[in-house]
Structures are given as structure tokens and as C-alpha cells.
Amino acid sequence: MHNYIFNICNPEFCQREVEAMLGIILQEIRVYREIKQEGIQQGEKSLILRQLHRRVGELASDVRQLVESLPLEQLENLGEALLDFTSMTDLQAWLAALES
């Protein structure tokens, strides 16, 4: 049996094996970078939505959709700003400031 079968749980080993077989470095491939960035953004959205729910309560669907549509930089800014929020009014004011 091939040695790599026993290392299935080690992502670094699997990545090196794939790179060696294909003669490429995955991190240099544009699609790989885009998928990785999308995963990071989805994780941040999920975390910020959970934090908002704890801080200001249930989000209306239109507010939730607006938060989900924010680019990564604005999500990060919201993640910092929400630490000072005490009500839904604070979130709405923050979102309104983005539009102006």
C-alpha cells in the first residue's frame, strides 16, 4: 500500500502530495486563493451574525441580508463596531452610515 493512504488526516501532507503529483503549488493557483478567501469571508459572516444576534437580538431578514452582502473589509469593521452596540438602533445607524 502507498504510504499516503495512512496520512489522510494530515492536510499538509495531502497538499504536498497533490502538488508533487501535479507539479504545481496550490497556493499559487488563482482558483485556490479565491476559494480560500470565500471560506474566510463565510466564516467571518457567520461569526458576526452570531455576535450581532447576542448583542442586539434577532435580525430582521432585510438587515441580515444587508450584513451578508458586506465585503470582507466592511465585515471586519462591523465586527469591531458591534462591540459598542447596545441595541438594534446602533446597528441600523452603523449600516445607514455606510450608505451615506
LUMLO-223368 format. One record per residue: x, y, z of N, C-alpha, C, CB in turn; chain; residue in one letter. Coordinates in nm, 3 decimals. Glycine has a CB too. Layout:
residues N
<<X; Y; Z>; <X; Y; Z>; <X; Y; Z>; <X; Y; Z>; "A"; "a">
...
END
This chain:
residues 100
<<0.084; -0.118; 0.000>; <0.000; 0.000; 0.000>; <0.087; 0.124; 0.000>; <-0.095; 0.000; 0.120>; "A"; "m">
<<0.028; 0.229; -0.056>; <0.102; 0.355; -0.060>; <0.100; 0.421; 0.076>; <0.043; 0.449; -0.165>; "A"; "h">
<<0.210; 0.484; 0.107>; <0.227; 0.549; 0.237>; <0.127; 0.663; 0.259>; <0.368; 0.602; 0.250>; "A"; "n">
<<0.086; 0.734; 0.151>; <-0.002; 0.849; 0.167>; <-0.141; 0.811; 0.215>; <-0.013; 0.925; 0.037>; "A"; "y">
<<-0.182; 0.689; 0.199>; <-0.314; 0.645; 0.246>; <-0.324; 0.659; 0.397>; <-0.342; 0.499; 0.203>; "A"; "i">
<<-0.214; 0.634; 0.465>; <-0.214; 0.639; 0.611>; <-0.205; 0.782; 0.664>; <-0.100; 0.556; 0.665>; "A"; "f">
<<-0.180; 0.877; 0.577>; <-0.166; 1.016; 0.620>; <-0.285; 1.102; 0.576>; <-0.037; 1.074; 0.565>; "A"; "n">
<<-0.397; 1.040; 0.554>; <-0.515; 1.112; 0.506>; <-0.556; 1.223; 0.601>; <-0.631; 1.015; 0.487>; "A"; "i">
<<-0.535; 1.210; 0.729>; <-0.578; 1.310; 0.826>; <-0.483; 1.430; 0.832>; <-0.588; 1.248; 0.963>; "A"; "c">
<<-0.371; 1.424; 0.766>; <-0.275; 1.532; 0.769>; <-0.289; 1.616; 0.642>; <-0.130; 1.477; 0.784>; "A"; "n">
<<-0.361; 1.732; 0.649>; <-0.385; 1.812; 0.529>; <-0.258; 1.863; 0.463>; <-0.472; 1.928; 0.564>; "A"; "p">
<<-0.156; 1.896; 0.543>; <-0.032; 1.944; 0.484>; <0.033; 1.836; 0.398>; <0.065; 1.989; 0.594>; "A"; "e">
<<0.032; 1.712; 0.446>; <0.091; 1.603; 0.369>; <0.012; 1.583; 0.241>; <0.094; 1.473; 0.452>; "A"; "f">
<<-0.120; 1.583; 0.249>; <-0.205; 1.564; 0.131>; <-0.178; 1.674; 0.029>; <-0.354; 1.561; 0.170>; "A"; "c">
<<-0.167; 1.798; 0.075>; <-0.142; 1.909; -0.017>; <-0.007; 1.891; -0.086>; <-0.147; 2.043; 0.059>; "A"; "q">
<<0.094; 1.852; -0.010>; <0.227; 1.832; -0.069>; <0.223; 1.720; -0.173>; <0.332; 1.799; 0.040>; "A"; "r">
<<0.150; 1.613; -0.143>; <0.139; 1.502; -0.237>; <0.071; 1.544; -0.367>; <0.063; 1.387; -0.174>; "A"; "e">
<<-0.037; 1.619; -0.356>; <-0.108; 1.667; -0.474>; <-0.018; 1.759; -0.555>; <-0.239; 1.739; -0.435>; "A"; "v">
<<0.051; 1.850; -0.486>; <0.142; 1.941; -0.554>; <0.251; 1.864; -0.628>; <0.204; 2.039; -0.455>; "A"; "e">
<<0.306; 1.762; -0.563>; <0.412; 1.683; -0.625>; <0.360; 1.608; -0.747>; <0.473; 1.584; -0.524>; "A"; "a">
<<0.239; 1.551; -0.735>; <0.182; 1.476; -0.847>; <0.152; 1.566; -0.966>; <0.055; 1.403; -0.803>; "A"; "m">
<<0.103; 1.686; -0.940>; <0.063; 1.775; -1.047>; <0.174; 1.870; -1.090>; <-0.056; 1.855; -1.005>; "A"; "l">
<<0.280; 1.877; -1.011>; <0.390; 1.965; -1.044>; <0.354; 2.112; -1.027>; <0.436; 1.941; -1.185>; "A"; "g">
<<0.268; 2.141; -0.931>; <0.224; 2.279; -0.908>; <0.225; 2.310; -0.759>; <0.084; 2.303; -0.967>; "A"; "i">
<<0.210; 2.434; -0.729>; <0.191; 2.477; -0.589>; <0.050; 2.532; -0.581>; <0.300; 2.584; -0.543>; "A"; "i">
<<-0.035; 2.466; -0.503>; <-0.176; 2.502; -0.499>; <-0.201; 2.646; -0.459>; <-0.247; 2.412; -0.403>; "A"; "l">
<<-0.119; 2.699; -0.369>; <-0.141; 2.835; -0.322>; <-0.119; 2.937; -0.432>; <-0.049; 2.865; -0.205>; "A"; "q">
<<-0.053; 2.900; -0.539>; <-0.029; 2.993; -0.648>; <-0.143; 2.992; -0.750>; <0.101; 2.959; -0.717>; "A"; "e">
<<-0.234; 2.902; -0.737>; <-0.344; 2.893; -0.832>; <-0.453; 2.991; -0.791>; <-0.400; 2.747; -0.839>; "A"; "i">
<<-0.497; 3.072; -0.884>; <-0.596; 3.176; -0.857>; <-0.724; 3.118; -0.798>; <-0.629; 3.251; -0.985>; "A"; "r">
<<-0.772; 3.009; -0.851>; <-0.896; 2.949; -0.803>; <-0.882; 2.906; -0.657>; <-0.935; 2.828; -0.892>; "A"; "v">
<<-0.769; 2.849; -0.623>; <-0.744; 2.807; -0.485>; <-0.750; 2.927; -0.392>; <-0.608; 2.737; -0.473>; "A"; "y">
<<-0.687; 3.038; -0.433>; <-0.688; 3.159; -0.350>; <-0.829; 3.213; -0.334>; <-0.596; 3.266; -0.410>; "A"; "r">
<<-0.906; 3.211; -0.443>; <-1.043; 3.262; -0.437>; <-1.130; 3.177; -0.345>; <-1.104; 3.267; -0.577>; "A"; "e">
<<-1.116; 3.046; -0.354>; <-1.194; 2.956; -0.269>; <-1.156; 2.977; -0.123>; <-1.172; 2.809; -0.310>; "A"; "i">
<<-1.027; 2.990; -0.096>; <-0.981; 3.013; 0.040>; <-1.036; 3.144; 0.094>; <-0.828; 3.013; 0.045>; "A"; "k">
<<-1.033; 3.251; 0.013>; <-1.084; 3.381; 0.055>; <-1.234; 3.373; 0.081>; <-1.054; 3.489; -0.053>; "A"; "q">
<<-1.306; 3.301; -0.004>; <-1.450; 3.286; 0.016>; <-1.480; 3.214; 0.147>; <-1.513; 3.210; -0.103>; "A"; "e">
<<-1.401; 3.114; 0.179>; <-1.418; 3.042; 0.305>; <-1.395; 3.132; 0.425>; <-1.324; 2.923; 0.312>; "A"; "g">
<<-1.293; 3.216; 0.416>; <-1.265; 3.310; 0.525>; <-1.382; 3.407; 0.542>; <-1.134; 3.388; 0.497>; "A"; "i">
<<-1.431; 3.457; 0.429>; <-1.541; 3.554; 0.436>; <-1.667; 3.488; 0.492>; <-1.570; 3.612; 0.296>; "A"; "q">
<<-1.696; 3.365; 0.453>; <-1.815; 3.296; 0.506>; <-1.802; 3.275; 0.656>; <-1.835; 3.160; 0.436>; "A"; "q">
<<-1.683; 3.241; 0.702>; <-1.660; 3.223; 0.844>; <-1.680; 3.352; 0.922>; <-1.521; 3.169; 0.869>; "A"; "g">
<<-1.629; 3.463; 0.866>; <-1.646; 3.592; 0.933>; <-1.793; 3.632; 0.936>; <-1.564; 3.699; 0.862>; "A"; "e">
<<-1.865; 3.610; 0.826>; <-2.008; 3.644; 0.823>; <-2.082; 3.567; 0.931>; <-2.069; 3.612; 0.685>; "A"; "k">
<<-2.055; 3.439; 0.939>; <-2.123; 3.355; 1.037>; <-2.095; 3.403; 1.180>; <-2.078; 3.209; 1.022>; "A"; "s">
<<-1.970; 3.432; 1.210>; <-1.933; 3.479; 1.343>; <-1.999; 3.613; 1.375>; <-1.781; 3.491; 1.353>; "A"; "l">
<<-1.994; 3.706; 1.282>; <-2.051; 3.839; 1.306>; <-2.202; 3.832; 1.322>; <-2.014; 3.934; 1.192>; "A"; "i">
<<-2.268; 3.748; 1.243>; <-2.413; 3.733; 1.257>; <-2.448; 3.676; 1.395>; <-2.468; 3.641; 1.147>; "A"; "l">
<<-2.371; 3.580; 1.443>; <-2.396; 3.525; 1.577>; <-2.371; 3.630; 1.684>; <-2.307; 3.402; 1.602>; "A"; "r">
<<-2.265; 3.707; 1.669>; <-2.235; 3.812; 1.767>; <-2.344; 3.920; 1.767>; <-2.098; 3.876; 1.738>; "A"; "q">
<<-2.391; 3.958; 1.650>; <-2.498; 4.057; 1.641>; <-2.624; 4.006; 1.709>; <-2.527; 4.091; 1.494>; "A"; "l">
<<-2.655; 3.879; 1.687>; <-2.775; 3.821; 1.749>; <-2.764; 3.829; 1.902>; <-2.794; 3.673; 1.704>; "A"; "h">
<<-2.648; 3.799; 1.954>; <-2.630; 3.807; 2.101>; <-2.633; 3.950; 2.151>; <-2.498; 3.743; 2.141>; "A"; "r">
<<-2.581; 4.042; 2.071>; <-2.568; 4.181; 2.117>; <-2.699; 4.259; 2.103>; <-2.459; 4.251; 2.039>; "A"; "r">
<<-2.769; 4.243; 1.988>; <-2.887; 4.328; 1.963>; <-3.016; 4.250; 1.941>; <-2.862; 4.415; 1.842>; "A"; "v">
<<-3.009; 4.117; 1.943>; <-3.129; 4.036; 1.926>; <-3.146; 3.986; 1.783>; <-3.251; 4.115; 1.967>; "A"; "g">
<<-3.259; 3.927; 1.759>; <-3.290; 3.868; 1.628>; <-3.286; 3.976; 1.519>; <-3.429; 3.799; 1.630>; "A"; "e">
<<-3.218; 3.944; 1.409>; <-3.208; 4.039; 1.299>; <-3.323; 4.020; 1.202>; <-3.074; 4.024; 1.226>; "A"; "l">
<<-3.383; 4.130; 1.158>; <-3.484; 4.123; 1.053>; <-3.416; 4.070; 0.926>; <-3.550; 4.264; 1.027>; "A"; "a">
<<-3.493; 4.005; 0.842>; <-3.434; 3.941; 0.723>; <-3.364; 4.042; 0.632>; <-3.541; 3.867; 0.644>; "A"; "s">
<<-3.419; 4.164; 0.619>; <-3.354; 4.263; 0.532>; <-3.221; 4.310; 0.592>; <-3.447; 4.383; 0.510>; "A"; "d">
<<-3.215; 4.321; 0.723>; <-3.089; 4.360; 0.790>; <-2.987; 4.247; 0.776>; <-3.114; 4.394; 0.940>; "A"; "v">
<<-3.033; 4.125; 0.796>; <-2.944; 4.009; 0.782>; <-2.886; 4.002; 0.640>; <-3.020; 3.879; 0.815>; "A"; "r">
<<-2.970; 4.021; 0.540>; <-2.924; 4.017; 0.401>; <-2.822; 4.127; 0.373>; <-3.042; 4.029; 0.305>; "A"; "q">
<<-2.846; 4.244; 0.430>; <-2.753; 4.355; 0.412>; <-2.617; 4.322; 0.474>; <-2.810; 4.484; 0.475>; "A"; "l">
<<-2.618; 4.267; 0.594>; <-2.493; 4.228; 0.659>; <-2.423; 4.120; 0.577>; <-2.520; 4.177; 0.804>; "A"; "v">
<<-2.498; 4.022; 0.528>; <-2.438; 3.915; 0.449>; <-2.378; 3.964; 0.318>; <-2.542; 3.809; 0.421>; "A"; "e">
<<-2.425; 4.077; 0.268>; <-2.375; 4.129; 0.140>; <-2.252; 4.218; 0.155>; <-2.485; 4.207; 0.071>; "A"; "s">
<<-2.213; 4.246; 0.279>; <-2.098; 4.334; 0.301>; <-1.968; 4.269; 0.254>; <-2.088; 4.371; 0.448>; "A"; "l">
<<-1.879; 4.346; 0.192>; <-1.747; 4.292; 0.158>; <-1.665; 4.267; 0.285>; <-1.670; 4.389; 0.064>; "A"; "p">
<<-1.561; 4.190; 0.272>; <-1.481; 4.146; 0.386>; <-1.433; 4.263; 0.473>; <-1.362; 4.067; 0.337>; "A"; "l">
<<-1.382; 4.369; 0.413>; <-1.330; 4.481; 0.492>; <-1.440; 4.544; 0.578>; <-1.270; 4.588; 0.399>; "A"; "e">
<<-1.560; 4.561; 0.522>; <-1.670; 4.617; 0.600>; <-1.719; 4.521; 0.707>; <-1.786; 4.654; 0.507>; "A"; "q">
<<-1.714; 4.390; 0.678>; <-1.748; 4.291; 0.781>; <-1.654; 4.302; 0.900>; <-1.744; 4.148; 0.722>; "A"; "l">
<<-1.526; 4.317; 0.870>; <-1.427; 4.331; 0.978>; <-1.453; 4.458; 1.059>; <-1.285; 4.333; 0.921>; "A"; "e">
<<-1.487; 4.567; 0.990>; <-1.518; 4.692; 1.060>; <-1.643; 4.675; 1.147>; <-1.539; 4.807; 0.959>; "A"; "n">
<<-1.743; 4.606; 1.095>; <-1.864; 4.580; 1.172>; <-1.831; 4.495; 1.294>; <-1.970; 4.510; 1.085>; "A"; "l">
<<-1.744; 4.397; 1.277>; <-1.704; 4.312; 1.388>; <-1.645; 4.391; 1.504>; <-1.605; 4.208; 1.342>; "A"; "g">
<<-1.571; 4.496; 1.472>; <-1.516; 4.582; 1.577>; <-1.623; 4.675; 1.633>; <-1.399; 4.664; 1.522>; "A"; "e">
<<-1.704; 4.733; 1.545>; <-1.805; 4.831; 1.588>; <-1.911; 4.767; 1.677>; <-1.871; 4.894; 1.468>; "A"; "a">
<<-1.947; 4.643; 1.649>; <-2.057; 4.581; 1.725>; <-2.024; 4.562; 1.872>; <-2.092; 4.447; 1.664>; "A"; "l">
<<-1.897; 4.571; 1.906>; <-1.860; 4.561; 2.047>; <-1.917; 4.676; 2.130>; <-1.709; 4.558; 2.061>; "A"; "l">
<<-1.946; 4.787; 2.061>; <-2.002; 4.904; 2.130>; <-2.153; 4.914; 2.116>; <-1.939; 5.030; 2.075>; "A"; "d">
<<-2.215; 4.825; 2.038>; <-2.360; 4.831; 2.018>; <-2.433; 4.789; 2.145>; <-2.402; 4.741; 1.900>; "A"; "f">
<<-2.543; 4.858; 2.172>; <-2.628; 4.820; 2.285>; <-2.770; 4.789; 2.239>; <-2.630; 4.931; 2.389>; "A"; "t">
<<-2.802; 4.825; 2.114>; <-2.937; 4.799; 2.063>; <-2.935; 4.788; 1.911>; <-3.033; 4.912; 2.108>; "A"; "s">
<<-3.049; 4.749; 1.858>; <-3.066; 4.740; 1.713>; <-3.047; 4.877; 1.648>; <-3.204; 4.683; 1.678>; "A"; "m">
<<-3.080; 4.983; 1.721>; <-3.063; 5.119; 1.669>; <-2.917; 5.147; 1.635>; <-3.115; 5.222; 1.771>; "A"; "t">
<<-2.826; 5.097; 1.717>; <-2.683; 5.117; 1.689>; <-2.643; 5.048; 1.559>; <-2.598; 5.062; 1.806>; "A"; "d">
<<-2.691; 4.927; 1.539>; <-2.660; 4.855; 1.415>; <-2.720; 4.928; 1.296>; <-2.713; 4.709; 1.421>; "A"; "l">
<<-2.845; 4.971; 1.307>; <-2.909; 5.041; 1.196>; <-2.836; 5.171; 1.163>; <-3.055; 5.069; 1.230>; "A"; "q">
<<-2.791; 5.242; 1.265>; <-2.716; 5.366; 1.243>; <-2.583; 5.337; 1.173>; <-2.691; 5.439; 1.377>; "A"; "a">
<<-2.517; 5.229; 1.212>; <-2.389; 5.191; 1.151>; <-2.411; 5.158; 1.004>; <-2.324; 5.071; 1.225>; "A"; "w">
<<-2.515; 5.080; 0.975>; <-2.544; 5.044; 0.836>; <-2.584; 5.166; 0.754>; <-2.656; 4.938; 0.832>; "A"; "l">
<<-2.661; 5.256; 0.813>; <-2.702; 5.379; 0.742>; <-2.581; 5.464; 0.709>; <-2.802; 5.461; 0.827>; "A"; "a">
<<-2.483; 5.468; 0.798>; <-2.360; 5.546; 0.772>; <-2.285; 5.492; 0.652>; <-2.269; 5.545; 0.895>; "A"; "a">
<<-2.295; 5.361; 0.626>; <-2.229; 5.302; 0.509>; <-2.291; 5.354; 0.380>; <-2.238; 5.149; 0.513>; "A"; "l">
<<-2.420; 5.375; 0.382>; <-2.492; 5.415; 0.261>; <-2.477; 5.563; 0.230>; <-2.638; 5.381; 0.273>; "A"; "e">
<<-2.434; 5.640; 0.328>; <-2.423; 5.785; 0.303>; <-2.283; 5.825; 0.265>; <-2.467; 5.863; 0.424>; "A"; "s">
END
